[in-house]
């Protein structure tokens, strides 16, 4: 049997049948004990016989008749007290036939002509007490309709149990099938708190991880294939120029510049994609943001001199070092990309302001230039890959459109936020990173 639903129903029904059979056997044993010699019913008849004898001894036939009428009122069947030969002590009628029909097996009910007859001797064995027409003290089979109702109710509960167990498994199987066919967004969304819910949530986590890995891989391929076209075309053109160029060192320098640019671009894409796909691959360490920014400022001196702008750094975080727990190279690249973007758009002679400050539980890095800024309706787009604000970029200053996108992905990988706003004039980009708890 391959269906777990059928197995559950079969096991539940089999258990119910066994329990019902055991109950019937126990009930039959109790009935036999109740009706047999020495049972409760026999003791009750013996008590009635003793009371009848007492009534007859104390008050004669009238007192006996009054007691027997009470028994008839409360217990229904006819009752008689006779002597050893069967003469009725209340009315004088002959009851010897009943004694003979009951035989010598006393204190046990006998069915005679559709009636039940039970004979009990008194304590001194002088008289005989006869109960006629009393129904069987206990009949197991009369309860069969109730047993059937119980069986039906329990079977219904077993069916509900089977449905409750099998339905989420079927849903999980359907979700796995969808996922296997390429629908990587398929999730169970289970809210159960039992083992089946744990299994479903484990699948959802696994599916999310696989989807993240595949998305990161596809994004990497798209980014590289999209962005490498222009640098490769320029590199190919520069290589052709070296064949006829009079200034070969300048041509070689241009080729090296394009190669360095490609190397830096591919390295950035690989690094951020690897971290997005596998967060455990990050090389985490305790980083002093003040020191890291000073290193970046030193590395940017040549570029700022070329653009005719200057850098102004202010640490408002206090004397205590602002430390974060993160991947050094990834965070360095994120801050560097934001800084280079500001340098690229800063007007000659202007200043670029870098401010490091503390926010409750977070470190804030603010980078502001005094350039043309970004149209308000485009602020939310500047962190998208390959997005360019055409009015603020040209062929000389335009970048790949990946700097801020890579920075945004790197900051998000550290559970931080990267936002931008117009400072009028210029653009202010804020990096928010959670402080190291240690």
Secondary structure as the mmCIF struct_conf table of DSSP 4:
data_model
#
loop_
_struct_conf.conf_type_id
_struct_conf.id
_struct_conf.beg_label_comp_id
_struct_conf.beg_label_asym_id
_struct_conf.beg_label_seq_id
_struct_conf.end_label_comp_id
_struct_conf.end_label_asym_id
_struct_conf.end_label_seq_id
HELX_RH_AL_P HELX_RH_AL_P1 UNK A 4 UNK A 35
BEND BEND1 UNK A 36 UNK A 36
TURN_TY1_P TURN_TY1_P1 UNK A 37 UNK A 38
BEND BEND2 UNK A 39 UNK A 39
HELX_RH_AL_P HELX_RH_AL_P2 UNK A 40 UNK A 75
BEND BEND3 UNK A 77 UNK A 77
STRN STRN1 UNK A 78 UNK A 83
TURN_TY1_P TURN_TY1_P2 UNK A 84 UNK A 85
STRN STRN2 UNK A 87 UNK A 88
TURN_TY1_P TURN_TY1_P3 UNK A 89 UNK A 91
STRN STRN3 UNK A 94 UNK A 94
HELX_RH_AL_P HELX_RH_AL_P3 UNK A 96 UNK A 102
TURN_TY1_P TURN_TY1_P4 UNK A 103 UNK A 104
TURN_TY1_P TURN_TY1_P5 UNK A 106 UNK A 107
BEND BEND4 UNK A 108 UNK A 108
STRN STRN4 UNK A 110 UNK A 112
TURN_TY1_P TURN_TY1_P6 UNK A 113 UNK A 114
STRN STRN5 UNK A 115 UNK A 121
TURN_TY1_P TURN_TY1_P7 UNK A 123 UNK A 124
BEND BEND5 UNK A 125 UNK A 126
STRN STRN6 UNK A 127 UNK A 132
BEND BEND6 UNK A 133 UNK A 133
HELX_LH_PP_P HELX_LH_PP_P1 UNK A 134 UNK A 136
BEND BEND7 UNK A 137 UNK A 137
HELX_RH_3T_P HELX_RH_3T_P1 UNK A 140 UNK A 143
HELX_RH_AL_P HELX_RH_AL_P4 UNK A 144 UNK A 180
TURN_TY1_P TURN_TY1_P8 UNK A 181 UNK A 182
TURN_TY1_P TURN_TY1_P9 UNK A 184 UNK A 185
BEND BEND8 UNK A 194 UNK A 194
HELX_RH_AL_P HELX_RH_AL_P5 UNK A 195 UNK A 244
BEND BEND9 UNK A 246 UNK A 246
HELX_RH_AL_P HELX_RH_AL_P6 UNK A 248 UNK A 277
HELX_RH_3T_P HELX_RH_3T_P2 UNK A 279 UNK A 281
STRN STRN7 UNK A 284 UNK A 288
HELX_RH_AL_P HELX_RH_AL_P7 UNK A 289 UNK A 299
TURN_TY1_P TURN_TY1_P10 UNK A 300 UNK A 300
HELX_RH_AL_P HELX_RH_AL_P8 UNK A 301 UNK A 307
TURN_TY1_P TURN_TY1_P11 UNK A 308 UNK A 308
STRN STRN8 UNK A 310 UNK A 315
BEND BEND10 UNK A 317 UNK A 317
BEND BEND11 UNK A 319 UNK A 320
STRN STRN9 UNK A 323 UNK A 327
HELX_RH_AL_P HELX_RH_AL_P9 UNK A 328 UNK A 345
HELX_LH_PP_P HELX_LH_PP_P2 UNK A 346 UNK A 347
TURN_TY1_P TURN_TY1_P12 UNK A 348 UNK A 349
STRN STRN10 UNK A 351 UNK A 359
TURN_TY1_P TURN_TY1_P13 UNK A 360 UNK A 361
STRN STRN11 UNK A 362 UNK A 368
BEND BEND12 UNK A 371 UNK A 371
HELX_RH_3T_P HELX_RH_3T_P3 UNK A 376 UNK A 381
TURN_TY1_P TURN_TY1_P14 UNK A 382 UNK A 383
BEND BEND13 UNK A 384 UNK A 384
TURN_TY1_P TURN_TY1_P15 UNK A 385 UNK A 386
HELX_RH_3T_P HELX_RH_3T_P4 UNK A 390 UNK A 392
TURN_TY1_P TURN_TY1_P16 UNK A 395 UNK A 397
BEND BEND14 UNK A 401 UNK A 401
HELX_RH_AL_P HELX_RH_AL_P10 UNK A 403 UNK A 413
TURN_TY1_P TURN_TY1_P17 UNK A 414 UNK A 415
STRN STRN12 UNK A 417 UNK A 422
BEND BEND15 UNK A 424 UNK A 426
STRN STRN13 UNK A 427 UNK A 434
HELX_LH_PP_P HELX_LH_PP_P3 UNK A 435 UNK A 436
#
